[in-house]
């Protein structure tokens, strides 16, 4: 739901147009003889998304790709689309203002339709962070939304049965991030493989799997979560570590905001931890703190490197930090935040602490 990437597709003809129009007809969103205007939007690496204009209405349609848009040959099942829709529907019952309304889905095309959220009212959190706008209330709200979803789905057999996506999660998350990185850093392979084993065997809550600033809009009523293609019933530490990893890296991208991004790291943790009741917070925190450096290293040397960390000195600094913390893991997120704050020269901010 970001800015237009290309000119609109013609309202008639063309293979892509026919495929998407057919999906919209099967969803009963348009009639077979009703033309629509499809405007491609920029998005992530795993799907195509269009803004649809039809008979005075505007909404979005999203279709999963089998080969992801990265340099490595990364292929994943398109059936993940139905679990993304299911994640939105579950989350919509818990935090209705924090997900877009689902208008229809079409398994045949691997596509679904959802409400259009205009970017002037729903900016992408990643873009705000890129521009140096680091709002702590937004970070706390993101943690709160994630915590509410995890808490409401914790230890529920019905949710576990609805998301039998272990193989998919391995293919789209554990292998390209942690296992691929283990093949590069052979001396740390045992540590990274152990993280995979712990994550894969911990089944507690409904996990989003791609909980990052690029998939979060900052709306008038708080955060709105997009792109739940990696939905899985598993380890809540993955979602928390995933988004915290992004906040650390945004400080590399924008050094002047490094301290503020760490403050946002702390605010997000505090917004989240108040909801953790399915297990002791310390157990959850320990897994998150162990996983975080693995994900940091993966964004440098895995299959999906952070596109904005391009300077060799920055890449080596992140690599060194992650390797050190994989060799000697810490049990607390506060220690990771402190170590990151002191690891590189950056404009200072007030020292942030996470209470015990």
C-alpha positions in Angstrom: 0.0 0.0 0.0 2.9 2.3 -0.8 3.5 4.6 -3.7 2.7 3.6 -7.3 5.5 1.7 -8.8 4.5 1.6 -12.5 1.9 3.0 -14.9 -1.5 1.4 -14.5 -2.3 -1.8 -16.4 -4.7 -1.5 -19.3 -8.3 -2.1 -18.3 -8.6 -4.8 -20.9 -6.3 -7.5 -22.2 -3.0 -8.8 -21.0 -2.4 -12.0 -19.1 -1.8 -10.4 -15.7 -4.9 -8.3 -16.1 -7.1 -11.3 -17.0 -5.7 -13.3 -14.1 -6.4 -10.6 -11.5 -9.7 -9.7 -13.0 -10.8 -13.3 -13.0 -9.8 -13.5 -9.3 -11.9 -10.4 -8.5 -14.9 -11.9 -10.3 -14.5 -15.2 -8.3 -14.4 -13.0 -5.1 -17.7 -11.4 -6.2 -16.0 -8.0 -6.0 -16.7 -7.1 -9.7 -18.8 -8.6 -12.4 -17.4 -10.4 -15.4 -18.1 -7.6 -17.8 -16.9 -4.8 -15.4 -13.5 -3.3 -16.3 -11.2 -2.3 -13.5 -8.0 -0.2 -13.3 -5.0 -2.0 -11.8 -2.2 0.2 -10.5 0.9 -1.7 -9.4 2.3 -0.7 -6.0 5.7 -1.1 -4.6 5.9 -3.7 -1.9 8.0 -6.5 -0.6 10.0 -9.3 -2.2 7.4 -12.0 -2.0 4.2 -10.7 -3.7 2.7 -8.5 -6.3 0.1 -5.9 -5.1 -2.2 -3.6 -7.0 -4.5 -0.8 -6.2 -7.8 -1.6 -7.8 -10.2 1.1 -9.0 -13.6 -0.2 -10.0 -17.0 1.5 -10.2 -16.0 4.3 -7.9 -14.5 2.1 -5.3 -10.8 1.5 -4.4 -9.2 -1.5 -2.7 -6.1 -3.6 -3.0 -5.4 -7.0 -4.3 -2.3 -9.1 -3.5 -0.9 -12.2 -5.2 1.8 -14.4 -3.8 4.9 -15.1 -5.9 6.6 -18.5 -6.1 10.1 -17.0 -6.6 11.0 -14.2 -4.4 12.6 -10.9 -5.7 16.1 -11.4 -4.3 19.4 -12.3 -5.9 19.4 -15.8 -4.4 17.2 -18.5 -5.9 14.5 -18.4 -3.1 11.3 -20.3 -3.9 8.4 -20.8 -1.6 4.8 -22.2 -1.9 2.2 -19.8 -3.0 -0.3 -21.6 -0.8 0.9 -19.3 2.0 -1.6 -16.8 0.8 -4.5 -18.6 2.5 -2.7 -18.6 5.8 -2.0 -14.9 5.5 -5.8 -14.3 5.1 -6.4 -16.5 8.1 -3.9 -14.5 10.2 -5.7 -11.3 9.3 -9.0 -12.7 10.2 -7.8 -14.0 13.6 -5.9 -10.8 14.4 -8.9 -8.7 13.3 -10.9 -10.3 16.1 -8.3 -9.3 18.6 -7.1 -5.8 17.4 -9.6 -4.8 14.7 -8.1 -1.4 14.2 -4.6 -2.9 13.6 -5.3 -4.9 10.4 -6.9 -4.1 7.1 -10.3 -5.5 6.4 -10.3 -8.6 4.1 -12.8 -8.2 1.3 -12.3 -11.6 -0.3 -9.9 -14.3 -1.3 -9.3 -16.6 -4.2 -7.1 -19.7 -3.6 -7.1 -20.5 -7.3 -5.1 -17.4 -8.1 -3.3 -17.2 -4.7 -4.8 -13.8 -4.3 -6.9 -11.8 -1.9 -8.4 -8.4 -1.7 -8.3 -6.0 1.3 -9.2 -2.4 2.1 -7.1 0.4 0.6 -5.3 2.5 3.2 -4.2 5.8 1.6 -0.5 6.5 2.3 -1.1 10.2 3.3 -3.1 8.9 6.3 -1.2 5.6 6.8 2.5 6.2 6.2 4.8 3.2 6.3 6.8 3.0 9.5 10.0 2.2 7.7 9.7 5.4 5.7 9.2 7.5 8.8 12.3 5.8 10.4 14.3 6.4 7.3 13.4 10.1 7.5 14.5 10.3 11.1 11.0 10.4 12.6 11.3 8.0 15.5 8.2 8.3 17.7 8.4 6.3 20.9 4.6 6.2 21.3 4.4 4.4 17.9 7.1 1.9 19.0 5.2 1.2 22.2 2.0 0.8 20.2 3.6 -1.7 17.9 4.8 -3.7 20.9 1.3 -3.5 22.4 -0.4 -4.8 19.2 2.0 -7.7 18.9 1.6 -8.5 22.6 -2.1 -8.5 22.3 -2.1 -10.9 19.4 0.3 -13.3 21.0 -1.5 -13.3 24.3 -5.0 -13.9 22.8 -3.7 -16.8 20.7 -1.4 -18.4 23.3 -1.7 -22.2 23.8 -4.9 -22.4 21.8 -5.3 -25.8 20.0 -7.8 -24.3 17.5 -5.3 -21.7 16.3 -2.5 -24.3 16.2 -4.7 -26.6 14.0 -5.6 -23.7 11.7 -1.9 -22.9 11.0 -0.1 -26.2 10.1 2.7 -24.2 8.5 5.9 -25.6 10.0 7.3 -26.5 6.6 6.4 -23.1 5.1 7.9 -21.2 8.0 11.1 -23.2 7.7 11.2 -22.5 3.9 10.5 -18.8 4.1 12.1 -17.9 7.5 14.4 -20.4 9.2 16.3 -21.6 6.1 16.9 -18.3 4.3 17.8 -16.4 7.5 19.5 -18.8 9.9 20.5 -21.9 8.0 21.8 -19.9 5.0 23.8 -17.8 7.3 25.2 -20.9 9.0 26.6 -22.0 5.6 28.5 -18.7 5.4 29.7 -18.6 9.0 30.7 -22.2 9.4 32.4 -21.7 12.7 29.1 -20.5 14.2 26.9 -23.1 12.4 26.2 -25.1 15.6 24.9 -21.9 17.3 22.7 -21.0 14.4 21.4 -24.5 13.9 20.6 -24.6 17.6 18.5 -21.4 17.2 16.6 -23.0 14.4 15.9 -26.1 16.5 14.7 -24.0 19.5 12.5 -21.8 17.4 11.0 -24.6 15.4 10.2 -26.6 18.5 8.6 -23.8 20.5 4.9 -23.7 19.8 3.0 -21.2 21.9 1.3 -18.4 19.9 0.2 -17.2 16.5 3.3 -15.7 14.9 3.3 -13.1 12.1 6.7 -14.0 10.9 7.6 -10.8 9.0 6.8 -8.2 11.7 9.0 -5.4 10.5 8.7 -1.6 9.9 8.1 -2.1 6.2 4.9 -4.1 7.1 3.6 -1.6 9.6 1.6 1.5 8.8 1.2 4.3 11.3 -2.5 5.1 11.1 -4.7 7.6 12.9 -5.8 4.9 15.4 -2.4 3.3 15.8 -0.3 0.7 14.0 -1.7 -1.3 11.2 -0.1 -4.7 10.4 0.4 -5.9 6.8 1.9 -8.9 5.0 1.3 -12.0 7.2 2.5 -14.5 4.6 4.8 -16.2 7.1 2.0 -16.9 9.6 2.8 -19.8 11.9 1.8 -21.2 15.3 5.1 -21.1 17.0 7.7 -19.1 19.0 6.7 -15.6 20.0 10.4 -14.7 20.4 10.7 -14.8 16.6 8.3 -11.9 16.1 9.8 -9.8 18.9 13.4 -10.5 17.8 12.5 -9.8 14.2 11.2 -6.3 14.8 13.8 -5.4 17.3 16.5 -6.4 14.8 15.0 -3.9 12.3 15.2 -1.1 14.9 18.9 -1.8 15.5 19.6 -1.8 11.8 17.6 1.5 11.2 20.1 3.1 13.5 22.9 2.0 11.2 21.0 3.4 8.2 20.4 6.7 9.9 23.3 7.2 12.4 21.9 10.5 13.7 18.9 8.6 14.9 20.8 5.6 16.4 20.1 6.6 20.0 16.5 7.4 19.3 16.1 4.0 17.6 17.4 2.3 20.7 14.9 4.3 22.7 12.2 2.9 20.4 13.7 -0.6 21.0 13.1 -0.1 24.7 9.6 1.4 24.2 8.6 -1.5 22.0 9.8 -4.1 24.5 7.9 -2.4 27.3 4.7 -2.2 25.2 5.0 -5.9 24.5 6.1 -7.4 27.8 3.0 -6.4 29.7 1.0 -9.0 27.8 3.3 -11.9 28.4 1.4 -14.3 30.7 1.7 -17.6 28.8 5.2 -18.1 30.1 7.7 -16.3 32.4 8.9 -13.1 30.8 12.5 -14.1 31.5 12.2 -17.3 29.5 10.7 -15.4 26.6 13.3 -12.7 26.8 16.1 -15.2 26.9 15.0 -16.8 23.6 14.6 -13.4 22.1 18.0 -12.2 23.2 19.6 -15.4 21.8 17.8 -15.2 18.5 18.4 -11.4 17.9 22.1 -11.6 16.9 21.4 -14.5 14.6 18.8 -12.4 12.8 21.3 -9.5 12.7 23.9 -11.6 11.0 21.3 -13.0 8.6 20.5 -9.4 7.4 24.1 -9.1 6.4 25.0 -12.6 5.1 21.7 -14.5 4.6 19.4 -14.7 1.6 17.7 -11.4 2.4 20.3 -8.9 3.3 19.2 -5.4 4.4 19.2 -3.4 1.2 20.1 -0.2 3.1 23.2 -1.4 4.9 25.6 -1.0 2.0 28.8 0.5 3.5 31.4 -2.1 4.0 32.4 -0.6 7.4 28.8 -0.8 8.6 28.3 -4.3 7.3 31.5 -5.4 9.1 30.5 -3.6 12.3 27.1 -5.4 12.4 28.7 -8.7 11.5 31.3 -8.4 14.3 28.6 -7.4 16.9 26.3 -10.3 15.9 29.2 -12.9 15.8 30.3 -11.8 19.3 26.8 -12.1 20.7 26.3 -15.5 19.1 29.6 -16.7 20.7 28.7 -15.3 24.1 24.9 -14.9 24.3 23.3 -12.6 26.8 20.0 -13.4 28.6 18.6 -9.8 28.5 17.5 -7.4 25.8 18.7 -4.6 28.0 22.3 -5.8 27.7 22.0 -6.1 23.9 20.6 -2.5 23.8 23.4 -1.3 26.0 26.1 -3.1 24.0 24.7 -1.8 20.7 24.6 1.8 22.1 28.3 1.6 23.1 29.5 -0.4 20.1 29.9 2.5 17.6 30.3 6.2 17.8 26.9 7.9 17.2 25.1 11.0 18.4 24.2 10.3 22.1 20.7 10.2 23.5 19.6 9.7 27.1 20.6 6.2 28.3 17.6 3.9 28.0 17.0 1.0 30.3 14.7 -1.9 30.4 13.5 -2.5 33.9 14.1 -6.0 35.4 
